[in-house]
Amino acid sequence: MKSILLVENDESLNRGISFKLEKEEMSVFSAKSLMEAREIFNSMNIDLVILDIGLPDGSGLDFCREIRKISDVFIIFLTACDEEVDIVTGLDMGADDYITKPFSFMILMSKVNAFLRRSSENKSSEKIISGDISFCPQEMMVLKNGREIILSKKELQLLKYLMVNGSQIIKREQLLSELWDLDGDFVDSNTVAVNIRRLREKIEEDPSNPKYIRTVRGIGYVWAERCVK
């Protein structure tokens, strides 16, 4: 599930955009101020930022500048129609696109989906580091403390999916759909649990008390350690 940081202080617009994004099965973190936005961005794994320029405690342009010092996450600005100077400034600061108010939700969703597709393509080839584990997607190789761990094809796919979606709760049904159904494999209700257990045995110091792959009771699993790409 993709994570969107929505920074918009207009409560009605914020709710409307959040509703549309959540209908597309995206995880939305909503902020109405720069302070809230900074807290969320620094604590969560965000795939895309939708950023208003005029905020009660400062300018979205300043937040864009801050983000670009530490991340290449996609940024879409929301701005008033007559603020061309803000549009140019925002793009010069590293924003990827802008939408002028009032706008069509259809256009917004089209832009969001396009950037997320590009984000997925980029992430699929990036090295991911989490604690003492490094995953190299291009080589499909996993290192723990610098030593290679031998995993099966399905274990590699499972590890990659969990790490790419680090900190996001992944439902069991989602894993089945993404990693098994597409291959046409016959699976039963215990398939995910069995593969998670095998993966834990290979990457965890204490598989019965996992540090990386945590179970979210009644829902699924989450990669609990911060991932750096």
DRENDO-1510 file (C-alpha; in Angstrom, 1 decimal, always signed):
<recs>
REC; n; res; u; v; w
REC; 1; MET; +0.0; +0.0; +0.0 .
REC; 2; LYS; +1.4; +3.4; -1.0 .
REC; 3; SER; +1.7; +6.1; +1.6 .
REC; 4; ILE; +0.7; +9.7; +0.8 .
REC; 5; LEU; +1.5; +12.7; +2.9 .
REC; 6; LEU; -1.3; +15.3; +2.3 .
REC; 7; VAL; -0.5; +18.8; +3.6 .
REC; 8; GLU; -3.6; +20.9; +3.2 .
REC; 9; ASN; -5.1; +23.2; +5.9 .
REC; 10; ASP; -8.5; +23.6; +4.2 .
REC; 11; GLU; -10.4; +21.0; +6.2 .
REC; 12; SER; -13.1; +20.3; +3.6 .
REC; 13; LEU; -10.6; +19.9; +0.8 .
REC; 14; ASN; -8.3; +17.8; +3.0 .
REC; 15; ARG; -11.2; +15.4; +3.7 .
REC; 16; GLY; -12.2; +15.3; +0.0 .
REC; 17; ILE; -8.7; +14.4; -1.2 .
REC; 18; SER; -8.2; +11.9; +1.6 .
REC; 19; PHE; -11.4; +10.2; +0.7 .
REC; 20; LYS; -10.4; +9.9; -3.0 .
REC; 21; LEU; -7.0; +8.6; -2.2 .
REC; 22; GLU; -8.2; +6.0; +0.4 .
REC; 23; LYS; -10.8; +4.8; -2.2 .
REC; 24; GLU; -7.8; +3.9; -4.3 .
REC; 25; GLU; -6.4; +1.9; -1.4 .
REC; 26; MET; -3.7; +4.3; -0.5 .
REC; 27; SER; -2.6; +5.1; +3.0 .
REC; 28; VAL; -3.1; +8.8; +3.7 .
REC; 29; PHE; -1.3; +10.8; +6.4 .
REC; 30; SER; -3.1; +14.1; +6.8 .
REC; 31; ALA; -1.5; +17.3; +8.0 .
REC; 32; LYS; -2.9; +20.8; +8.3 .
REC; 33; SER; +0.3; +22.6; +9.3 .
REC; 34; LEU; +4.0; +22.5; +8.6 .
REC; 35; MET; +4.7; +21.2; +12.1 .
REC; 36; GLU; +2.4; +18.2; +11.6 .
REC; 37; ALA; +3.8; +17.6; +8.2 .
REC; 38; ARG; +7.4; +17.5; +9.5 .
REC; 39; GLU; +6.5; +15.1; +12.3 .
REC; 40; ILE; +4.8; +12.7; +9.9 .
REC; 41; PHE; +7.5; +12.9; +7.2 .
REC; 42; ASN; +10.3; +12.2; +9.6 .
REC; 43; SER; +8.6; +9.2; +11.2 .
REC; 44; MET; +6.9; +7.5; +8.3 .
REC; 45; ASN; +7.9; +6.0; +5.0 .
REC; 46; ILE; +6.3; +8.4; +2.5 .
REC; 47; ASP; +5.9; +7.7; -1.2 .
REC; 48; LEU; +4.5; +11.0; -2.4 .
REC; 49; VAL; +3.7; +14.4; -0.9 .
REC; 50; ILE; +0.7; +16.6; -1.9 .
REC; 51; LEU; +1.6; +20.0; -0.6 .
REC; 52; ASP; -0.3; +23.2; -0.3 .
REC; 53; ILE; +1.8; +26.4; -0.5 .
REC; 54; GLY; -0.2; +28.6; +1.9 .
REC; 55; LEU; -0.2; +27.1; +5.4 .
REC; 56; PRO; -1.0; +28.6; +8.8 .
REC; 57; ASP; +2.5; +28.3; +10.2 .
REC; 58; GLY; +4.6; +28.9; +7.1 .
REC; 59; SER; +5.0; +28.2; +3.4 .
REC; 60; GLY; +4.9; +24.8; +1.7 .
REC; 61; LEU; +7.8; +26.1; -0.4 .
REC; 62; ASP; +10.0; +26.0; +2.7 .
REC; 63; PHE; +8.9; +22.4; +3.4 .
REC; 64; CYS; +9.7; +21.4; -0.1 .
REC; 65; ARG; +13.2; +22.8; +0.3 .
REC; 66; GLU; +13.7; +20.9; +3.5 .
REC; 67; ILE; +12.5; +17.6; +1.9 .
REC; 68; ARG; +14.8; +18.0; -1.1 .
REC; 69; LYS; +17.8; +18.1; +1.3 .
REC; 70; ILE; +17.1; +14.6; +2.5 .
REC; 71; SER; +14.8; +12.9; +0.0 .
REC; 72; ASP; +13.8; +12.6; -3.7 .
REC; 73; VAL; +10.2; +11.6; -2.8 .
REC; 74; PHE; +7.7; +12.9; -5.4 .
REC; 75; ILE; +6.1; +16.2; -4.5 .
REC; 76; ILE; +2.9; +17.7; -6.1 .
REC; 77; PHE; +2.1; +21.3; -5.2 .
REC; 78; LEU; -1.4; +22.6; -4.7 .
REC; 79; THR; -1.6; +26.3; -5.5 .
REC; 80; ALA; -4.0; +29.2; -6.3 .
REC; 81; CYS; -4.5; +29.9; -10.0 .
REC; 82; ASP; -2.9; +33.4; -9.8 .
REC; 83; GLU; +0.3; +32.4; -8.0 .
REC; 84; GLU; +2.5; +31.8; -11.1 .
REC; 85; VAL; +5.6; +32.9; -9.2 .
REC; 86; ASP; +5.0; +30.3; -6.6 .
REC; 87; ILE; +4.6; +27.6; -9.3 .
REC; 88; VAL; +7.9; +28.5; -10.9 .
REC; 89; THR; +9.6; +28.8; -7.5 .
REC; 90; GLY; +8.3; +25.4; -6.4 .
REC; 91; LEU; +9.4; +23.7; -9.5 .
REC; 92; ASP; +12.8; +25.3; -9.2 .
REC; 93; MET; +13.1; +24.0; -5.6 .
REC; 94; GLY; +12.5; +20.4; -6.8 .
REC; 95; ALA; +8.8; +19.9; -6.9 .
REC; 96; ASP; +7.7; +17.4; -9.6 .
REC; 97; ASP; +4.4; +18.9; -10.6 .
REC; 98; TYR; +1.6; +21.3; -9.5 .
REC; 99; ILE; -2.1; +21.6; -9.6 .
REC; 100; THR; -4.0; +24.9; -9.5 .
REC; 101; LYS; -7.1; +25.4; -7.4 .
REC; 102; PRO; -9.9; +24.8; -8.0 .
REC; 103; PHE; -9.0; +21.4; -9.6 .
REC; 104; SER; -10.5; +18.2; -10.8 .
REC; 105; PHE; -10.0; +15.2; -8.5 .
REC; 106; MET; -9.7; +13.1; -11.7 .
REC; 107; ILE; -6.6; +15.0; -12.7 .
REC; 108; LEU; -5.1; +14.8; -9.3 .
REC; 109; MET; -5.6; +11.1; -9.1 .
REC; 110; SER; -4.1; +10.7; -12.6 .
REC; 111; LYS; -1.0; +12.6; -11.6 .
REC; 112; VAL; -0.7; +10.7; -8.3 .
REC; 113; ASN; -1.0; +7.3; -10.0 .
REC; 114; ALA; +1.5; +8.3; -12.6 .
REC; 115; PHE; +4.1; +9.3; -10.1 .
REC; 116; LEU; +3.5; +6.2; -7.9 .
REC; 117; ARG; +4.1; +4.0; -10.9 .
REC; 118; ARG; +7.3; +5.7; -11.5 .
REC; 119; SER; +8.2; +5.4; -7.8 .
REC; 120; SER; +7.6; +1.7; -7.9 .
REC; 121; GLU; +9.9; +1.3; -10.9 .
REC; 122; ASN; +12.6; +3.3; -9.2 .
REC; 123; LYS; +12.3; +1.5; -5.9 .
REC; 124; SER; +12.5; -1.9; -7.6 .
REC; 125; SER; +16.2; -1.4; -8.4 .
REC; 126; GLU; +17.4; +0.5; -5.3 .
REC; 127; LYS; +19.4; -1.2; -2.5 .
REC; 128; ILE; +17.4; -1.3; +0.7 .
REC; 129; ILE; +19.1; -1.3; +4.1 .
REC; 130; SER; +17.3; -2.0; +7.4 .
REC; 131; GLY; +19.3; -2.6; +10.5 .
REC; 132; ASP; +21.9; -5.3; +9.7 .
REC; 133; ILE; +20.1; -6.5; +6.6 .
REC; 134; SER; +20.8; -5.3; +3.1 .
REC; 135; PHE; +18.6; -6.2; +0.1 .
REC; 136; CYS; +19.9; -5.7; -3.5 .
REC; 137; PRO; +16.9; -6.1; -5.9 .
REC; 138; GLN; +19.0; -6.1; -9.1 .
REC; 139; GLU; +21.1; -9.1; -7.9 .
REC; 140; MET; +18.2; -10.5; -5.8 .
REC; 141; MET; +20.8; -10.9; -3.0 .
REC; 142; VAL; +20.3; -10.5; +0.8 .
REC; 143; LEU; +23.2; -9.7; +3.2 .
REC; 144; LYS; +23.1; -9.9; +7.0 .
REC; 145; ASN; +26.1; -8.3; +8.7 .
REC; 146; GLY; +27.8; -8.4; +5.3 .
REC; 147; ARG; +27.2; -12.1; +4.8 .
REC; 148; GLU; +24.9; -13.5; +2.1 .
REC; 149; ILE; +21.8; -15.3; +3.2 .
REC; 150; ILE; +20.5; -17.9; +0.8 .
REC; 151; LEU; +16.7; -17.5; +0.3 .
REC; 152; SER; +14.3; -19.3; -2.1 .
REC; 153; LYS; +12.7; -17.3; -4.9 .
REC; 154; LYS; +9.5; -16.9; -3.0 .
REC; 155; GLU; +11.3; -15.9; +0.2 .
REC; 156; LEU; +13.2; -13.2; -1.8 .
REC; 157; GLN; +9.9; -11.9; -3.3 .
REC; 158; LEU; +8.3; -11.8; +0.2 .
REC; 159; LEU; +11.3; -10.1; +1.7 .
REC; 160; LYS; +11.4; -7.5; -1.1 .
REC; 161; TYR; +7.7; -6.8; -0.8 .
REC; 162; LEU; +7.8; -6.3; +3.0 .
REC; 163; MET; +10.9; -4.1; +2.8 .
REC; 164; VAL; +9.7; -1.9; -0.1 .
REC; 165; ASN; +6.5; -1.3; +1.9 .
REC; 166; GLY; +8.4; -0.9; +5.2 .
REC; 167; SER; +6.4; +0.3; +8.2 .
REC; 168; GLN; +3.1; -0.3; +6.4 .
REC; 169; ILE; +0.8; -3.1; +7.6 .
REC; 170; ILE; +0.4; -5.7; +4.9 .
REC; 171; LYS; -2.7; -7.8; +4.9 .
REC; 172; ARG; -2.3; -11.6; +4.4 .
REC; 173; GLU; -4.7; -11.4; +1.5 .
REC; 174; GLN; -2.6; -8.7; -0.1 .
REC; 175; LEU; +0.5; -10.9; +0.1 .
REC; 176; LEU; -1.4; -13.8; -1.5 .
REC; 177; SER; -2.7; -11.6; -4.3 .
REC; 178; GLU; +0.7; -10.0; -5.0 .
REC; 179; LEU; +3.1; -12.9; -4.6 .
REC; 180; TRP; +1.1; -16.1; -5.3 .
REC; 181; ASP; -2.0; -15.5; -7.3 .
REC; 182; LEU; +0.0; -13.8; -10.1 .
REC; 183; ASP; +2.1; -16.9; -10.5 .
REC; 184; GLY; -0.9; -19.2; -10.7 .
REC; 185; ASP; +0.3; -21.1; -7.7 .
REC; 186; PHE; -2.2; -23.2; -5.7 .
REC; 187; VAL; -2.2; -21.9; -2.2 .
REC; 188; ASP; -4.1; -22.5; +1.0 .
REC; 189; SER; -4.9; -20.3; +4.0 .
REC; 190; ASN; -1.7; -21.3; +5.7 .
REC; 191; THR; +0.7; -20.4; +2.9 .
REC; 192; VAL; +1.7; -16.9; +4.0 .
REC; 193; ALA; +2.2; -18.0; +7.7 .
REC; 194; VAL; +4.5; -20.8; +6.6 .
REC; 195; ASN; +6.6; -18.6; +4.3 .
REC; 196; ILE; +6.8; -15.9; +7.0 .
REC; 197; ARG; +8.1; -18.4; +9.5 .
REC; 198; ARG; +10.7; -19.8; +7.1 .
REC; 199; LEU; +11.9; -16.2; +6.3 .
REC; 200; ARG; +12.1; -15.3; +10.0 .
REC; 201; GLU; +14.2; -18.4; +10.7 .
REC; 202; LYS; +16.8; -17.1; +8.1 .
REC; 203; ILE; +16.9; -13.4; +8.9 .
REC; 204; GLU; +15.9; -13.0; +12.6 .
REC; 205; GLU; +18.3; -13.5; +15.5 .
REC; 206; ASP; +15.3; -14.8; +17.5 .
REC; 207; PRO; +12.5; -16.0; +15.2 .
REC; 208; SER; +10.1; -16.4; +18.1 .
REC; 209; ASN; +10.6; -12.8; +19.1 .
REC; 210; PRO; +11.1; -11.1; +15.7 .
REC; 211; LYS; +12.8; -7.7; +15.3 .
REC; 212; TYR; +12.0; -7.2; +11.6 .
REC; 213; ILE; +8.8; -9.1; +10.6 .
REC; 214; ARG; +6.1; -8.4; +13.2 .
REC; 215; THR; +2.7; -10.0; +13.2 .
REC; 216; VAL; -0.3; -7.7; +13.4 .
REC; 217; ARG; -2.9; -9.9; +15.0 .
REC; 218; GLY; -5.9; -10.5; +12.9 .
REC; 219; ILE; -4.6; -8.4; +10.0 .
REC; 220; GLY; -1.2; -9.4; +8.6 .
REC; 221; TYR; +2.4; -8.4; +9.0 .
REC; 222; VAL; +4.7; -5.3; +9.1 .
REC; 223; TRP; +8.4; -4.7; +8.5 .
REC; 224; ALA; +9.0; -3.0; +11.8 .
REC; 225; GLU; +12.5; -1.6; +11.3 .
REC; 226; ARG; +13.2; +1.6; +9.4 .
REC; 227; CYS; +14.3; +1.1; +5.8 .
REC; 228; VAL; +16.8; +3.3; +4.0 .
REC; 229; LYS; +17.0; +3.3; +0.2 .
</recs>
